[in-house]
Every structure is written in C-alpha cells, then in structure tokens.
Amino acid sequence: MGLSHKKRLSMSFFALMFIIVIGMWSPSQTLYGAYSKALPSPNGPVINDPNLTVEKITSGLKTPTSMAFLGNNDILVTEKNTGRVMEVIDGDIQDDPVLDVQVATFIERGLLGIDLSTAADGKTYAFLYYTESGGGEDNDDFTKGVEPVGNMLYRYEYADGMLTDPVLLLNLPAEPGTTNRTDHDGGKVLIGPDNNVYLVIGEVGGHRTLAQNIEDGPNADGTGGILRITQNGEDVPGGEIFGEDLPLSLYYAMGIRNSFGMDFDPLTGNLWDTENGPAAGDEINLVEPGFNSGWALIQGKEIDDTLNTGASAEDLVALGDSRYSDPKFVWNIPIGITDAKFLNSANLGKEYENNLFTADINNGYLYRLTLNEDRDGILINSGYVGDLQSIFDNAVDTAKESEPIIFGQGFGGITDLEIGPDGYLYVLSYSGDLYRILPTSASSTPKNLPAAPLQNTPTAPASPDSVPATIVAIAGEESYSPNPIEIEAGQTITWFNDDLIAHTVTSTSDGSDDGSLFDSGNMLTKQSYSLTFDEPGNYQYFCIYHPMMVGEVNVN
C-alpha cells in the first residue's frame, strides 16, 4: 500500500485485540468511539491523591464485564465473550468456572451483568444478564449467522463453588431494530434497597418504539430503559409506572439510548445511572421513578439540542407518570462512560465517603463527583483542584475541562466499579485486570507514584528524521497540527496526542471511513503513532471518536 507502520507495541496489540473482540469492522461502526478501548498504562494505574495507591488483584480474565462479591477477597467475575463466570479467591482465578453459558458475542452482546442476593434462608442467588446463543455455541451469531435467543435475565443459586438451578426471569429482544447493528444491549444488573432486581437495557440496535419516544411507533418491547422485577421475576406489586400491561409495567425508566452503569445513593436510596451518547452527550442522571431520559429525541441537555432534532420535553412520549429531566452532568465530548458507584465507606478518607465515582472505556479514566447538600445534583466545590470555573455548569465541553474530576488513570478501559467488604474501591478493566484502590498506609505493596501532569510538552518523535505532528483537540480542520502536512515520499510522520482524551488517526477515502489504509487505534493522552508514506498522493484521515476532526497528508 506504500505505507509502513512504526507503532508502539501497545498500538499493535490494540489492533489485534480489536479484531479478536469485535470480529469485523464496518464503516458505520467507526462512527461510534465505544468500539476502541483504552489499554492499561505500561507503568500501571495511578491515583491523583498521594495518600492512596493501586494494587493489582489479578490478571488474565477474558474480556471481563461485571463483578460481585461473595465475601472478603472472594469475587465472581463475568466474561463477555466466553460466557464464563470466574471466581477470584485471594487474587487467584480458580481453574474451573462456576458457570459457563453459551453466548452471542458480536459487538456489545455477551455475558454482561451480575449481582448477588442473600435470601432469608441463607441461600445466595446470582442474577445474570446475557445474550443467549441461538445455536448453543459462543459467538455463533458472528461465525455462523445464528440469531440469538434473546437478552436474558436468569437467576441461579450459588453453592459449593457452582451456579446451578437456572430460573428464567426475563426474555428481552436481542435482534437489531431499524438498522443492522448488534449494539446497545446495556447489561448492568443491580439488587435495589427494596430487594427488587433492576436491569438496564439499551435500544438494542436501533429499536424505535414508544419507549424510544417515537409517538407513532409500536408499543414498548422491553428495550431502551431500566426494568424492575421481583427476585422471582414478577411485576413489583403496585409498581406500574408507565402502564399496567407487559412489558410496559416492568419499566422504571425509559428513553435510554444505552447504559453500562447504575447505582443507588446509600444516603437517599435514589437511583443514578450513566448513559452513552452517540458523538456527544455522555450523561449522569438522577433516575427517579418514571424518568424519561429523552432518547431518541433528546441527548445531553435539552437546551443544547445535541441531536439537532429541535425537540423539547413537550415532544416526548407521555406514558403513565413519565417525566423528563436534564442530566445532572454531561460530557459534550464522547468518553464512553461506563459504570457508576457510590463509595459507601470512609476507608479511602472521609472526604471521599458517599462520593459518586464513574469511569470510561475510551481513556481508562476514573472520575470522582460530589453531590450537593440535597443530593439531587452534582456540586463542583473547593475539594477539586484545577480550573473549576469551566465545569460549574456541570458540563464538559472540552477535554481539558475534565481534568479536575479525574481521580485516577492508566487502568485501561474500565467496565465495572464495586465497593468490597473491606470498604475499598475495586476497578475492573476490559483488558483482563482487576485492581483495588486503598490507602497507601494500608497497602503491603505500595506502588502508587505521583500522578504525572495530564498536560505536558510533547515527547521527542519516534525517529530523528520523523516529521512531528500534534493532535491538538476537537477543533475541526485545526484538530491536527499542522494541517495539511506536506512531506516527500519516504518520509515518516509521528503524530503525538497532546489532548487530554483519546483520539485516532484513521484513513478515509472515497467517502469510506474504514481505515483501510492506516489506523492508529486508540491513542491515549501523550501517546504517539508513526507512519511512513512511500507513495505520492493525497491521504485524508479523521478521528473515529470525533468524526469532525479531519486532516490530510500531501506526499510529493
């Protein structure tokens, strides 16, 4: 092709991981930044508080998605693509899974969520949410074109290191709706303070029903919302919010595009969730009963009209006691927001007790947010360091504005956060690593280093004769500097990501955004990517996270 690559090792591994996990790459998918996942820092993750450190509990999990604690140092972890539930005891992954189910795995399908409950008789039950294979083989939806049975919620009993006696509680759609996509399956499962089971499911490939605020659409079909049932799979008595008939009677919230996280505030019992926007509008929401999040007419704050629909709250579908409210915090740049967890412990320090932690898949950042006195909104206060003025509106408009709320970095793409029985914060990475954050004084192997500045000067190019280029920020044709780049055939360009968030350098030609000529993969802040152009021509490129970022190379 006339191009030769000089990528960092991490970039080459990312490309391999991308092929293995996703299985294929089509132009429509490149517009969704969630498909690129941050890799762990080679130096390990760090916390932006010198009094705290990070310990790695274990490595070697396969595309893990969720975890739940059986006891102190005893954790069940779900693996997306293998369909296995693995038990981690004292940091050791047990040889045999406690359960192995057959799952459809294409894009965001798979074994997605788990939570545990202890009954009055002392029995432990596990609630699992997964896309059940239609042919009895993992990944047969991709390899053989077999349609999944559905997105299923099962209850299992845990005993003697095994999950047994499955009971089907919910059978939800898993097939695409209006588009040929297999994404937005949601996946988190949570036992609420009322002992009911809460499950979040996205629009599942573009379903367009009343639950997605399509006024003349078909009836809700169990997609695009947070559903609530009893632990026996029944309607919650007196809990019909949007309507009395199934599946509408199961909805606790509607109008949700997709979500990978939710948690209950330990002080108020209020439910909060995260929601993923398309090219903008990643949200944190206070989810009161009857909450309508606005999709597919509103994403992000109503006034911003992120989707360019011109819609207002009055245009949303009114079902039962539904009501819209703006997100409490929003990123107007995509970060691939994932889980949310309240730290119901003072074991990391009193200042962090009952704070809300959230994370992302694109950059591997862990964020910390504090609530106001009434605990119905986010309050940016003097407990943060940096330029606070820019986020007093509870909106991140540029990557730099995220800096005060970044609590940790270097984990790789984060899929789950949990609080252990020890009161410490546990972080699960898609790369297969499980970490614990704890006070440096409590760690037997303290290894936290002072956090490197999130903004610093570019490092030297990868080779002495390399032509330097910088990824500046999300700024259209000024996102890459210089632009265009003029070089001679045979020269190498090294792009350096000087922004706070991840970007890519991905080729585009003839209206196709497929990266067929070159693709940097996920470039985290301060990472570089080098490419040698051997043949003359005009080469256009863009960022798959932020398609408005465009650049070109003219090779003479």
C-alpha positions as a printed NumPy array, in Angstrom:
array([[  0.   ,   0.   ,   0.   ],
       [  3.008,   2.246,   0.074],
       [  2.769,   2.701,   3.838],
       [  4.9  ,   1.282,   6.606],
       [  3.989,   1.414,  10.276],
       [  6.157,   2.285,  13.262],
       [  3.574,   1.895,  16.023],
       [  4.253,   1.451,  19.679],
       [  3.814,  -2.137,  20.857],
       [  0.627,  -1.167,  22.673],
       [ -0.888,   0.082,  19.453],
       [ -0.134,  -3.177,  17.598],
       [ -1.685,  -5.167,  20.461],
       [ -4.732,  -2.925,  20.386],
       [ -5.264,  -3.641,  16.696],
       [ -5.075,  -7.379,  17.384],
       [ -7.432,  -7.088,  20.349],
       [ -9.833,  -5.046,  18.239],
       [-10.03 ,  -7.78 ,  15.6  ],
       [-10.426, -10.576,  18.141],
       [-13.077,  -8.851,  20.238],
       [-15.143,  -7.159,  17.569],
       [-14.685,  -9.697,  14.794],
       [-15.215,  -7.226,  11.962],
       [-15.193,  -3.509,  11.267],
       [-17.642,  -1.717,   9.023],
       [-17.814,   1.983,   8.118],
       [-20.947,   2.542,  10.194],
       [-19.183,   1.252,  13.291],
       [-16.245,   3.624,  13.015],
       [-18.526,   6.49 ,  13.952],
       [-19.026,   5.025,  17.407],
       [-15.987,   5.615,  19.61 ],
       [-17.051,   2.976,  22.131],
       [-15.538,   0.273,  19.947],
       [-11.997,   1.432,  20.721],
       [-10.901,   0.629,  24.231],
       [ -8.039,   2.118,  26.224],
       [ -5.165,  -0.188,  27.148],
       [ -3.588,  -0.119,  30.616],
       [ -0.606,   2.117,  31.164],
       [  2.641,   0.093,  30.988],
       [  3.622,   1.757,  34.276],
       [  0.378,   0.782,  35.966],
       [ -2.528,   2.983,  37.05 ],
       [ -2.126,   5.924,  39.406],
       [ -4.454,   7.884,  41.697],
       [ -4.27 ,  11.665,  41.88 ],
       [ -4.006,  11.56 ,  45.663],
       [ -0.601,  10.68 ,  47.19 ],
       [ -2.369,   9.121,  50.184],
       [ -3.917,   6.423,  48.008],
       [ -2.409,   3.612,  45.952],
       [ -3.469,   0.934,  43.482],
       [ -2.9  ,  -2.787,  43.915],
       [ -3.415,  -5.257,  41.103],
       [ -5.546,  -8.123,  42.412],
       [ -5.231, -10.366,  39.369],
       [ -4.717, -10.532,  35.599],
       [ -5.787, -12.954,  32.912],
       [ -9.547, -12.53 ,  32.923],
       [-11.048, -12.662,  29.42 ],
       [-12.934,  -9.501,  28.389],
       [-14.5  ,  -9.104,  31.859],
       [-17.652,  -7.021,  32.187],
       [-19.023,  -7.14 ,  35.749],
       [-18.176,  -8.409,  39.227],
       [-19.907,  -9.18 ,  42.504],
       [-18.524, -10.018,  45.96 ],
       [-19.305, -13.334,  47.613],
       [-17.182, -12.3  ,  50.586],
       [-13.941, -10.625,  51.501],
       [-11.366, -11.432,  48.774],
       [-13.914, -13.667,  47.036],
       [-15.282, -12.231,  43.794],
       [-17.381, -13.531,  40.893],
       [-16.462, -12.   ,  37.521],
       [-18.372, -12.31 ,  34.234],
       [-16.509, -12.678,  30.927],
       [-18.258, -11.168,  27.917],
       [-17.15 , -13.463,  25.103],
       [-16.544, -16.779,  26.882],
       [-19.832, -16.844,  28.777],
       [-17.93 , -17.894,  31.885],
       [-18.4  , -16.717,  35.454],
       [-14.995, -16.98 ,  37.117],
       [-14.326, -16.943,  40.845],
       [-11.322, -14.968,  42.119],
       [-10.24 , -16.006,  45.639],
       [ -7.39 , -14.099,  47.308],
       [ -6.307, -12.864,  43.877],
       [ -6.23 , -16.317,  42.271],
       [ -8.538, -17.075,  39.345],
       [ -9.928, -20.526,  40.017],
       [ -9.262, -23.131,  37.332],
       [-12.891, -24.028,  36.692],
       [-15.669, -21.514,  36.088],
       [-18.612, -21.517,  38.459],
       [-20.789, -21.324,  35.346],
       [-20.273, -21.458,  31.57 ],
       [-23.177, -20.382,  29.379],
       [-23.232, -20.123,  25.593],
       [-23.449, -16.511,  24.475],
       [-23.828, -14.499,  21.306],
       [-20.921, -12.066,  21.368],
       [-20.938,  -9.802,  18.298],
       [-20.198,  -6.152,  19.161],
       [-21.832,  -5.485,  22.566],
       [-23.616,  -8.824,  23.026],
       [-22.322, -11.306,  25.566],
       [-22.327, -12.087,  29.272],
       [-22.858,  -8.584,  30.583],
       [-24.059,  -8.265,  34.175],
       [-24.2  ,  -9.918,  37.586],
       [-25.387,  -9.131,  41.087],
       [-25.918, -11.255,  44.191],
       [-28.588, -11.503,  46.838],
       [-28.814, -13.475,  50.08 ],
       [-32.26 , -14.8  ,  50.902],
       [-33.794, -15.091,  54.363],
       [-32.96 , -18.81 ,  54.42 ],
       [-29.279, -18.016,  53.839],
       [-29.167, -19.106,  50.199],
       [-27.118, -16.979,  47.814],
       [-28.638, -16.149,  44.437],
       [-26.856, -14.728,  41.404],
       [-28.735, -12.71 ,  38.795],
       [-27.085, -12.888,  35.381],
       [-27.88 , -10.905,  32.241],
       [-26.555, -12.223,  28.94 ],
       [-27.257, -12.59 ,  25.221],
       [-28.073, -16.276,  24.904],
       [-26.692, -18.097,  21.86 ],
       [-29.283, -19.409,  19.43 ],
       [-27.165, -22.374,  18.377],
       [-25.547, -23.446,  21.61 ],
       [-22.084, -22.115,  20.714],
       [-20.253, -18.996,  21.834],
       [-20.005, -16.375,  19.063],
       [-22.163, -18.324,  16.598],
       [-24.099, -15.148,  15.836],
       [-20.966, -13.858,  14.116],
       [-19.315, -17.044,  12.858],
       [-22.499, -18.749,  11.603],
       [-25.12 , -16.015,  11.443],
       [-27.286, -17.703,  14.087],
       [-29.821, -15.367,  15.68 ],
       [-29.609, -15.184,  19.496],
       [-32.428, -16.491,  21.648],
       [-32.612, -13.103,  23.336],
       [-31.135, -10.894,  26.014],
       [-31.946, -12.994,  29.049],
       [-32.073, -12.42 ,  32.788],
       [-31.595, -15.635,  34.788],
       [-31.475, -16.361,  38.491],
       [-29.035, -19.024,  39.712],
       [-28.293, -20.455,  43.122],
       [-24.674, -20.358,  44.277],
       [-23.459, -23.323,  46.332],
       [-20.222, -25.285,  46.607],
       [-18.423, -23.183,  44.018],
       [-21.107, -23.584,  41.344],
       [-24.087, -21.676,  39.95 ],
       [-26.976, -24.075,  39.449],
       [-30.779, -24.3  ,  39.078],
       [-31.325, -21.519,  36.499],
       [-34.686, -19.749,  36.522],
       [-35.534, -17.539,  33.525],
       [-36.845, -14.169,  34.733],
       [-36.833, -12.043,  31.565],
       [-36.545, -12.745,  27.832],
       [-35.801,  -9.454,  26.068],
       [-35.061,  -8.595,  22.409],
       [-31.515,  -9.143,  21.152],
       [-32.04 ,  -8.615,  17.44 ],
       [-31.496,  -5.235,  15.718],
       [-34.42 ,  -2.991,  15.019],
       [-34.227,  -0.373,  12.267],
       [-30.526,  -0.84 ,  11.493],
       [-28.202,  -3.788,  11.022],
       [-26.433,  -3.339,  14.355],
       [-25.907,  -5.532,  17.391],
       [-25.003,  -2.895,  19.928],
       [-26.627,  -1.078,  22.841],
       [-27.602,  -4.142,  24.871],
       [-26.918,  -2.386,  28.187],
       [-26.085,  -5.001,  30.76 ],
       [-25.846,  -3.904,  34.374],
       [-27.896,  -5.779,  36.966],
       [-28.45 ,  -4.378,  40.449],
       [-30.339,  -5.516,  43.532],
       [-32.01 ,  -2.4  ,  44.905],
       [-32.561,  -1.408,  48.53 ],
       [-36.131,  -2.642,  48.036],
       [-34.704,  -6.126,  47.204],
       [-36.045,  -5.909,  43.666],
       [-33.909,  -6.569,  40.591],
       [-33.01 ,  -3.6  ,  38.36 ],
       [-31.725,  -4.183,  34.829],
       [-30.647,  -1.613,  32.25 ],
       [-31.039,  -2.377,  28.545],
       [-30.33 ,  -0.039,  25.632],
       [-32.12 ,   0.45 ,  22.344],
       [-30.622,  -2.848,  21.029],
       [-29.517,  -1.99 ,  17.53 ],
       [-31.895,   0.866,  16.968],
       [-35.334,  -0.212,  18.175],
       [-37.832,   2.624,  17.711],
       [-40.865,   2.198,  19.933],
       [-42.84 ,   4.291,  22.39 ],
       [-40.002,   3.618,  24.863],
       [-37.669,   5.479,  22.497],
       [-40.108,   8.415,  22.348],
       [-41.451,   7.645,  18.88 ],
       [-45.024,   8.919,  19.08 ],
       [-46.338,   6.774,  16.228],
       [-44.028,   3.835,  16.991],
       [-45.074,   0.364,  18.131],
       [-45.634,  -0.459,  21.774],
       [-42.636,  -0.68 ,  24.072],
       [-40.878,  -4.033,  23.676],
       [-38.57 ,  -4.176,  26.699],
       [-35.74 ,  -2.147,  25.154],
       [-34.468,   1.347,  25.967],
       [-34.962,   1.564,  29.703],
       [-34.369,   0.405,  33.236],
       [-36.606,  -2.528,  34.096],
       [-37.593,  -3.624,  37.599],
       [-38.928,  -7.009,  38.729],
       [-39.058,  -9.055,  41.902],
       [-36.415, -11.694,  42.548],
       [-38.962, -14.265,  41.377],
       [-39.42 , -12.49 ,  38.048],
       [-42.815, -10.97 ,  38.821],
       [-44.172,  -7.454,  38.491],
       [-43.388,  -5.334,  41.534],
       [-46.709,  -5.004,  43.407],
       [-48.089,  -1.521,  42.899],
       [-45.026,  -0.641,  40.847],
       [-46.662,   0.044,  37.478],
       [-45.363,   3.482,  36.471],
       [-45.734,   3.702,  32.689],
       [-48.646,   1.283,  32.207],
       [-50.278,  -1.859,  33.534],
       [-49.645,  -4.228,  30.61 ],
       [-46.429,  -6.177,  29.982],
       [-43.738,  -5.235,  29.202],
       [-44.595,  -1.598,  29.941],
       [-45.379,  -2.499,  33.555],
       [-41.745,  -3.534,  34.02 ],
       [-40.267,  -0.133,  33.167],
       [-38.781,   2.01 ,  35.934],
       [-37.259,   4.445,  33.394],
       [-37.456,   4.857,  29.611],
       [-35.829,   6.763,  26.76 ],
       [-32.335,   5.38 ,  27.45 ],
       [-30.006,   5.001,  24.458],
       [-27.548,   2.713,  26.234],
       [-26.019,   2.388,  29.675],
       [-23.23 ,   0.474,  31.375],
       [-23.743,   1.696,  34.919],
       [-26.164,   2.48 ,  37.719],
       [-26.138,   2.602,  41.499],
       [-28.276,   3.637,  44.468],
       [-27.237,   6.561,  46.657],
       [-26.629,   4.999,  50.096],
       [-27.941,   8.126,  51.856],
       [-31.175,   8.741,  49.936],
       [-31.888,   5.475,  48.138],
       [-32.142,   7.382,  44.848],
       [-31.042,   5.596,  41.687],
       [-28.412,   7.185,  39.412],
       [-27.259,   5.951,  36.019],
       [-24.817,   6.657,  33.226],
       [-25.885,   6.951,  29.592],
       [-23.86 ,   6.85 ,  26.399],
       [-24.418,   9.452,  23.723],
       [-23.615,   8.983,  20.011],
       [-20.973,  11.602,  19.122],
       [-21.69 ,  13.689,  22.233],
       [-23.88 ,  13.717,  25.302],
       [-22.47 ,  11.123,  27.697],
       [-24.654,  11.59 ,  30.776],
       [-25.022,  11.065,  34.511],
       [-28.681,  11.039,  35.535],
       [-30.746,  11.035,  38.687],
       [-33.294,   8.332,  37.855],
       [-36.49 ,   8.891,  39.789],
       [-39.44 ,   6.543,  39.188],
       [-40.929,   7.407,  35.788],
       [-37.746,   9.046,  34.484],
       [-37.75 ,   9.627,  30.707],
       [-34.175,  10.225,  29.547],
       [-35.262,  11.651,  26.196],
       [-33.736,   9.334,  23.589],
       [-34.217,   9.264,  20.598],
       [-35.226,  12.944,  20.542],
       [-33.025,  14.45 ,  23.274],
       [-29.483,  13.537,  24.312],
       [-27.47 ,  15.677,  26.691],
       [-29.116,  18.829,  27.989],
       [-32.382,  19.773,  26.32 ],
       [-31.254,  23.325,  25.546],
       [-28.142,  22.122,  23.682],
       [-30.13 ,  20.143,  21.075],
       [-27.206,  17.765,  20.648],
       [-29.128,  15.572,  18.189],
       [-30.293,  18.555,  16.095],
       [-33.896,  17.394,  16.341],
       [-35.257,  20.669,  17.68 ],
       [-37.202,  18.613,  20.198],
       [-38.163,  19.718,  23.689],
       [-39.545,  17.831,  26.654],
       [-43.056,  18.539,  25.368],
       [-42.302,  16.428,  22.273],
       [-41.532,  13.28 ,  24.263],
       [-43.973,  10.405,  24.551],
       [-46.078,  10.674,  27.699],
       [-46.707,   7.294,  29.283],
       [-48.269,   6.996,  32.718],
       [-46.32 ,   9.04 ,  35.24 ],
       [-43.303,   9.611,  32.992],
       [-41.378,  12.871,  33.146],
       [-38.202,  14.201,  31.605],
       [-35.306,  15.841,  33.42 ],
       [-31.918,  17.007,  32.169],
       [-28.781,  15.028,  33.041],
       [-27.058,  16.159,  36.228],
       [-23.675,  16.054,  34.489],
       [-22.799,  15.735,  30.814],
       [-19.737,  15.295,  28.624],
       [-20.262,  17.082,  25.309],
       [-17.332,  15.068,  24.014],
       [-17.597,  11.252,  23.883],
       [-15.7  ,   9.381,  26.592],
       [-17.553,   6.051,  26.504],
       [-18.885,   6.381,  30.045],
       [-19.346,   3.047,  31.825],
       [-20.14 ,   2.2  ,  35.435],
       [-21.183,   4.404,  38.359],
       [-20.662,   3.59 ,  42.029],
       [-21.179,   5.397,  45.328],
       [-18.366,   4.883,  47.826],
       [-20.415,   3.944,  50.899],
       [-17.308,   3.861,  53.056],
       [-14.837,   6.257,  54.674],
       [-11.949,   3.827,  54.226],
       [-10.344,   5.886,  51.466],
       [-10.701,   9.027,  53.533],
       [-13.671,  10.889,  54.95 ],
       [-13.56 ,  13.358,  52.051],
       [-14.473,  10.57 ,  49.606],
       [-17.277,   8.976,  51.594],
       [-20.53 ,   8.781,  49.586],
       [-18.886,  10.42 ,  46.572],
       [-20.025,   9.197,  43.154],
       [-17.328,   7.516,  41.068],
       [-17.672,   6.817,  37.371],
       [-15.353,   5.648,  34.613],
       [-14.858,   5.406,  30.867],
       [-13.836,   2.853,  28.264],
       [-12.135,   5.183,  25.771],
       [ -9.468,   6.713,  28.011],
       [ -9.25 ,   4.493,  31.085],
       [-10.056,   7.399,  33.411],
       [-11.704,   7.106,  36.818],
       [-13.755,  10.196,  37.727],
       [-14.956,  11.5  ,  41.12 ],
       [-18.046,  13.658,  41.594],
       [-19.647,  15.093,  44.719],
       [-23.338,  15.678,  45.279],
       [-24.982,  18.818,  46.639],
       [-26.493,  19.045,  50.118],
       [-29.893,  17.775,  48.948],
       [-28.146,  15.008,  46.968],
       [-30.191,  15.694,  43.881],
       [-27.422,  17.243,  41.792],
       [-23.667,  17.395,  41.188],
       [-21.72 ,  20.098,  43.043],
       [-18.241,  21.123,  41.933],
       [-16.71 ,  22.569,  45.102],
       [-13.381,  23.513,  46.658],
       [-12.493,  19.854,  47.079],
       [-11.38 ,  19.801,  43.456],
       [ -8.126,  21.13 ,  42.041],
       [ -7.773,  22.922,  38.723],
       [ -9.9  ,  25.16 ,  36.539],
       [-13.271,  24.793,  38.245],
       [-14.96 ,  27.737,  36.586],
       [-15.336,  25.888,  33.297],
       [-17.338,  22.998,  34.821],
       [-19.52 ,  24.895,  37.264],
       [-22.243,  24.315,  34.661],
       [-21.8  ,  20.542,  35.174],
       [-20.84 ,  20.115,  31.541],
       [-17.508,  19.153,  29.999],
       [-17.203,  20.928,  26.658],
       [-13.5  ,  20.365,  26.021],
       [-11.155,  17.614,  27.123],
       [ -9.221,  19.98 ,  29.385],
       [-12.338,  20.67 ,  31.448],
       [-12.366,  17.061,  32.69 ],
       [ -9.063,  17.491,  34.5  ],
       [-10.384,  18.492,  37.967],
       [-12.68 ,  15.465,  38.206],
       [-10.151,  12.846,  37.028],
       [ -9.392,  10.757,  40.103],
       [ -7.204,   8.089,  38.505],
       [ -5.834,   6.968,  35.174],
       [ -3.981,   4.159,  33.413],
       [ -6.443,   1.325,  34.169],
       [ -7.301,   0.603,  30.556],
       [-10.934,   0.677,  29.513],
       [-12.954,   0.321,  32.74 ],
       [-16.053,  -1.889,  32.699],
       [-17.083,  -2.133,  36.355],
       [-16.633,  -0.479,  39.751],
       [-17.544,  -2.114,  43.046],
       [-17.056,  -1.498,  46.759],
       [-15.593,  -4.511,  48.523],
       [-16.482,  -5.726,  52.027],
       [-13.222,  -4.028,  53.064],
       [-14.657,  -0.654,  52.062],
       [-12.145,  -0.141,  49.241],
       [-12.899,   0.675,  45.606],
       [-12.348,  -2.122,  43.066],
       [-11.811,  -1.412,  39.368],
       [-12.308,  -3.963,  36.586],
       [-10.569,  -3.41 ,  33.243],
       [-11.655,  -4.806,  29.878],
       [ -8.027,  -5.825,  29.362],
       [ -8.49 ,  -8.547,  32.   ],
       [ -7.042,  -6.825,  35.067],
       [ -8.689,  -6.311,  38.447],
       [ -7.432,  -3.55 ,  40.755],
       [ -8.083,  -2.307,  44.279],
       [ -7.685,   1.298,  45.435],
       [ -6.753,   1.678,  49.096],
       [ -4.74 ,   3.966,  51.397],
       [ -1.002,   3.756,  50.858],
       [ -0.624,   3.147,  54.596],
       [ -2.838,   0.029,  54.334],
       [ -1.074,  -1.491,  51.344],
       [  1.51 ,  -4.223,  51.771],
       [  2.972,  -3.334,  48.383],
       [  2.51 ,   0.415,  47.948],
       [  3.383,   1.369,  44.422],
       [  1.443,   4.488,  43.645],
       [  3.538,   7.206,  42.057],
       [  2.762,  10.901,  41.993],
       [  0.409,  11.399,  39.101],
       [  2.1  ,  12.778,  36.017],
       [  0.683,  16.073,  34.8  ],
       [ -2.177,  15.474,  32.446],
       [ -0.882,  18.221,  30.187],
       [  2.813,  18.449,  29.351],
       [  5.128,  19.076,  26.433],
       [  5.267,  16.57 ,  23.576],
       [  7.878,  13.878,  23.707],
       [ 10.515,  13.555,  21.022],
       [  9.472,  11.962,  17.692],
       [  9.923,   8.214,  17.363],
       [ 12.821,   8.627,  14.911],
       [ 15.271,  11.504,  14.315],
       [ 14.063,  12.164,  10.763],
       [ 10.365,  11.91 ,  11.615],
       [  8.104,  14.839,  10.793],
       [  6.292,  15.861,  14.001],
       [  2.55 ,  16.466,  14.125],
       [  0.299,  17.147,  17.084],
       [ -3.268,  16.143,  17.882],
       [ -4.42 ,  19.376,  19.473],
       [ -8.095,  18.987,  20.413],
       [-11.568,  18.677,  18.909],
       [-11.404,  21.643,  16.558],
       [-12.438,  20.59 ,  13.062],
       [ -9.717,  21.16 ,  10.485],
       [ -7.492,  22.645,  13.205],
       [ -7.58 ,  19.467,  15.303],
       [ -4.322,  18.177,  13.824],
       [ -1.35 ,  20.494,  13.529],
       [ -0.024,  21.2  ,  11.006],
       [ -2.855,  20.556,   8.576],
       [ -2.301,  19.721,   5.804],
       [  1.085,  18.058,   6.319],
       [  3.449,  18.397,   3.339],
       [  6.132,  15.705,   3.053],
       [  8.242,  13.903,   0.473],
       [  7.74 ,  10.237,  -0.427],
       [  9.619,   8.037,   2.011],
       [  9.274,  10.366,   4.967],
       [  7.715,   9.371,   8.3  ],
       [  5.14 ,  11.364,  10.258],
       [  4.781,  10.966,  14.029],
       [  1.501,  12.181,  15.493],
       [  1.566,  12.988,  19.216],
       [ -1.676,  13.158,  21.195],
       [ -1.373,  16.329,  23.269],
       [ -5.054,  16.312,  24.209],
       [ -6.467,  15.004,  27.476],
       [ -8.642,  12.351,  25.834],
       [ -8.105,   9.555,  23.342],
       [ -8.077,  10.128,  19.593],
       [ -7.21 ,   8.208,  16.449],
       [ -5.514,   8.843,  13.118],
       [ -7.716,   6.824,  10.758],
       [ -7.656,   6.947,   6.964],
       [-10.728,   7.903,   4.971],
       [-11.139,   7.874,   1.202],
       [-13.929,   7.856,  -1.386],
       [-16.464,   8.558,   1.335],
       [-15.483,   5.421,   3.237],
       [-14.412,   5.701,   6.869],
       [-12.984,   2.207,   7.089],
       [ -9.331,   2.849,   7.986],
       [ -8.309,   0.547,   5.144],
       [ -5.015,   2.368,   4.513],
       [ -3.979,   3.144,   8.068],
       [ -5.363,   3.348,  11.575],
       [ -3.542,   4.326,  14.758],
       [ -6.037,   2.632,  17.024],
       [ -6.785,   4.172,  20.402],
       [ -4.162,   6.847,  21.205],
       [ -4.333,   7.897,  24.834],
       [ -3.035,  11.225,  26.044],
       [  0.741,  11.531,  25.478],
       [  0.899,   8.534,  23.146],
       [  2.302,   8.719,  19.618],
       [  1.81 ,   6.979,  16.291],
       [  4.258,   6.891,  13.381],
       [  3.632,   6.116,   9.732],
       [  5.918,   6.165,   6.675],
       [  4.407,   7.274,   3.346],
       [  6.264,   5.681,   0.429],
       [  3.982,   6.656,  -2.448],
       [  2.994,  10.176,  -3.568],
       [ -0.64 ,  11.175,  -3.174],
       [ -3.218,  12.877,  -1.01 ],
       [ -4.16 ,  10.977,   2.161],
       [ -7.131,  12.101,   4.234],
       [ -7.77 ,  10.996,   7.788],
       [-10.006,  11.652,  10.788],
       [-10.679,  10.566,  14.399],
       [-13.203,   7.747,  14.798],
       [-14.251,   9.124,  18.202],
       [-14.805,  12.609,  16.836],
       [-15.579,  12.491,  13.08 ],
       [-15.491,  16.291,  12.865],
       [-11.718,  16.099,  13.444],
       [-10.165,  15.89 ,   9.967],
       [ -6.697,  16.156,   8.483],
       [ -4.762,  15.389,   5.33 ],
       [ -1.254,  14.482,   4.216],
       [  0.147,  15.584,   0.851],
       [  3.011,  13.346,  -0.243],
       [  5.149,  14.77 ,  -3.063]])
